[in-house]
Amino acid sequence: MMLRLSLLLILSGLSFGAAPRADYCLDLDGASAGAQLQWNGGLQTLDGARQYTIEAWVRPRSQGGGGRGRIMDQQGSSFTFYLSDNGRLGLRPNREAGWQLSEENAVTFWKWQHVAVTYDGKLLRFFVEGKLLSATPVNGELNMTRKPVWIGNGLSEDSTYRGFDGWLDDLRVTAACRWKSNFKVPQRGEYIAPDPATVLYFTFDEGLAYSIALDYSTFNTELPINMPLRRVKSP
């Protein structure tokens, strides 16, 4: 707890004046790299949710492990947010809805881009760089359990790794549908003050000396950063 408090004070600039904007992210290898949230209290509040937004900045090298690299994946659950084949974004919110996909070639390799999926109780929407790609009527109610949640990795149904291959930054989950149409993308690396609907928010900007990533929502989750997962300066 003392480490967390000291780190928060430093990052907020309260200890030594205004701190320069950090620019770090996670570097994932598409294989075994990834981290697990062992406690996911914020995400558990979304079990049965019919309003939500999941967003991140990604710079993929490839489709990732098995061609379906996970951005978020709950162990032994139906919830998965991932890259699918042919450059598509995918979300499985629950087993009934199954694997929901965006159009092909939505995601570009070797380029930073903001990706998001939202649900308003009726339509599931995929966005890249603030552009609406699709709006599909589906039962998108989230199925979230108490089990650990992978960040940047996950397991297929045959228990093989589905690692995200590339760089991941500014992961945020919200208990509200933030966007229903095209929107202005927030700047990558810019801290966004959490609002009451924010249930998970990792910036990954704590720096190379720290072995955890802090959750800036009120749920205060901590994500361990251990090899082969690396925190690096953003490419």
C-alpha positions in Angstrom: 0.0 0.0 0.0 2.9 2.4 0.8 4.5 1.7 -2.6 1.2 2.4 -4.3 0.7 5.7 -2.4 4.2 6.9 -3.0 4.0 6.0 -6.7 0.6 7.8 -7.1 2.1 11.0 -5.5 5.1 11.0 -7.8 3.0 10.4 -10.9 0.5 13.1 -10.0 3.3 15.6 -9.5 2.3 16.2 -5.9 5.8 15.4 -4.6 8.1 17.2 -6.9 6.0 19.6 -9.0 4.5 18.9 -12.4 5.9 15.7 -13.8 6.6 15.4 -17.6 4.1 13.2 -19.4 5.3 9.6 -19.4 5.1 7.5 -22.5 5.3 3.9 -21.7 3.3 0.9 -22.9 3.3 -2.9 -22.8 5.4 -4.9 -25.3 3.9 -8.4 -25.9 5.4 -11.2 -27.9 2.3 -13.1 -29.2 3.3 -16.1 -27.2 3.6 -16.4 -23.5 3.9 -12.7 -22.5 0.9 -11.3 -20.7 -0.3 -10.5 -17.2 -3.2 -11.5 -15.0 -5.5 -9.5 -12.8 -6.0 -11.9 -9.9 -8.6 -9.6 -8.4 -10.9 -7.9 -10.8 -13.5 -6.1 -8.6 -14.2 -3.4 -11.1 -14.9 -5.8 -13.9 -17.1 -8.0 -11.7 -19.5 -5.1 -11.4 -20.1 -5.5 -15.2 -21.5 -9.0 -14.9 -24.8 -8.8 -16.6 -24.1 -5.2 -17.8 -26.1 -4.0 -20.8 -24.1 -0.7 -21.1 -20.3 -0.7 -21.5 -17.3 0.5 -23.4 -13.9 -1.3 -23.8 -11.1 0.6 -25.4 -7.4 0.6 -25.9 -4.5 1.8 -28.0 -2.8 -1.0 -30.0 0.1 -1.3 -32.3 0.0 -4.9 -33.5 2.8 -6.6 -35.4 0.6 -9.5 -36.5 -2.7 -11.2 -35.6 -1.0 -12.7 -32.6 -1.0 -16.2 -31.2 -3.2 -18.6 -33.3 -4.1 -15.6 -35.4 -6.4 -14.4 -32.6 -4.4 -12.4 -30.1 -6.2 -11.4 -27.0 -6.4 -7.9 -25.7 -8.4 -9.0 -22.7 -9.6 -12.5 -21.8 -11.1 -14.0 -18.7 -9.8 -17.3 -17.7 -12.4 -20.1 -18.0 -15.1 -17.6 -19.0 -16.9 -16.5 -22.2 -15.5 -12.9 -22.2 -12.8 -12.1 -24.8 -11.8 -8.9 -26.5 -9.3 -9.7 -29.3 -7.9 -9.4 -32.8 -9.4 -11.9 -35.2 -8.4 -13.2 -38.6 -8.1 -10.9 -41.6 -7.5 -7.8 -39.5 -10.8 -7.8 -37.6 -11.7 -6.8 -34.1 -13.7 -9.3 -32.1 -15.6 -9.5 -28.8 -17.3 -12.5 -27.2 -19.5 -10.9 -24.4 -21.2 -14.2 -23.5 -21.6 -17.7 -24.8 -25.0 -17.1 -26.3 -23.8 -14.1 -28.4 -20.7 -15.9 -29.4 -17.9 -14.4 -31.4 -18.9 -11.0 -32.7 -16.6 -9.5 -35.4 -16.0 -6.2 -37.1 -15.4 -5.9 -40.9 -12.1 -7.2 -42.3 -8.9 -5.1 -42.5 -10.2 -2.9 -39.6 -6.8 -3.0 -37.8 -3.5 -2.0 -39.4 -0.2 -3.6 -38.4 2.7 -1.6 -37.2 0.6 1.5 -36.5 -0.8 3.0 -33.3 -4.6 3.1 -33.4 -7.4 3.5 -30.9 -9.8 0.5 -30.9 -13.1 0.3 -29.0 -16.3 -1.7 -28.7 -19.5 -0.3 -27.1 -22.9 -1.7 -26.2 -26.0 0.3 -25.5 -28.4 -2.6 -24.6 -29.4 -3.1 -28.2 -26.5 -2.6 -30.6 -22.9 -3.8 -30.3 -20.6 -1.3 -32.1 -16.9 -1.6 -33.2 -14.7 1.5 -33.7 -11.2 2.1 -35.0 -9.7 5.6 -34.7 -13.1 6.9 -33.7 -14.8 5.6 -36.9 -17.9 3.5 -36.5 -17.3 0.2 -38.4 -20.4 -1.8 -37.6 -23.5 -1.8 -35.4 -25.0 -5.2 -34.8 -28.2 -6.1 -32.9 -27.2 -8.8 -30.4 -27.6 -9.8 -26.8 -24.3 -8.2 -25.7 -24.9 -8.6 -22.0 -21.5 -9.2 -20.4 -20.7 -12.4 -18.5 -18.0 -11.7 -16.0 -17.0 -14.0 -13.1 -14.5 -13.8 -10.2 -11.8 -15.7 -12.2 -8.5 -14.0 -13.2 -8.5 -11.8 -16.3 -5.6 -11.9 -18.8 -4.3 -8.6 -20.2 -2.5 -9.1 -23.5 -3.0 -12.8 -23.6 -5.4 -15.7 -23.0 -6.1 -19.3 -23.8 -8.0 -20.9 -26.6 -10.4 -23.7 -26.0 -7.6 -26.2 -26.6 -5.6 -24.4 -23.9 -3.0 -22.9 -26.2 -1.8 -19.3 -25.8 -3.5 -16.6 -27.8 -1.0 -13.8 -27.0 -1.4 -10.3 -28.4 1.7 -9.6 -30.6 2.7 -5.9 -30.4 2.3 -2.9 -28.1 -0.7 -2.2 -25.9 -1.5 1.1 -24.1 -4.2 3.1 -22.3 -6.6 0.3 -21.6 -10.0 1.6 -20.2 -13.3 -0.2 -19.4 -16.4 1.9 -18.6 -19.8 0.9 -17.3 -21.5 3.1 -19.9 -21.8 3.3 -23.7 -19.5 6.2 -24.4 -20.0 6.3 -28.2 -22.8 5.4 -30.6 -21.4 7.3 -33.7 -18.1 8.6 -34.9 -16.1 10.5 -32.2 -12.9 12.4 -31.6 -10.2 10.0 -30.4 -8.5 10.9 -27.1 -4.8 11.5 -27.5 -2.7 8.4 -26.8 -0.7 8.8 -23.6 -2.8 11.6 -22.2 -4.2 10.9 -18.8 -8.0 11.0 -18.6 -9.4 11.7 -15.2 -11.6 8.7 -14.3 -15.3 9.4 -13.9 -17.8 7.3 -11.7 -18.4 4.9 -14.6 -14.7 4.0 -15.0 -14.2 0.4 -13.7 -10.7 -0.2 -15.0 -8.0 2.1 -16.4 -4.4 1.3 -17.0 -2.0 3.9 -18.6 1.1 1.7 -18.1 3.1 4.9 -17.5 4.6 4.2 -14.1 8.1 3.7 -15.6 10.6 0.9 -16.0 11.5 0.7 -12.3 8.1 -0.5 -11.2 6.9 -4.1 -11.4 3.2 -3.2 -11.3 0.8 -1.2 -13.4 -1.7 0.8 -11.4 -5.5 0.9 -12.1 -6.6 4.5 -11.9 -10.3 3.7 -11.3 -11.6 3.7 -7.8 -11.2 -0.1 -7.7 -7.4 0.3 -7.4 -6.4 -3.0 -9.1 -2.7 -3.8 -9.6 -1.3 -5.6 -12.6 2.0 -7.4 -12.1 4.6 -6.7 -14.8 6.9 -9.7 -15.0 9.1 -11.2 -17.8 8.5 -12.1 -20.6 6.1 -9.2 -20.4 7.9 -5.9 -20.7 7.0 -2.3 -20.1 8.9 -0.1 -22.6 9.1 3.4 -24.0 6.5 3.7 -26.7 7.9 3.0 -30.2 
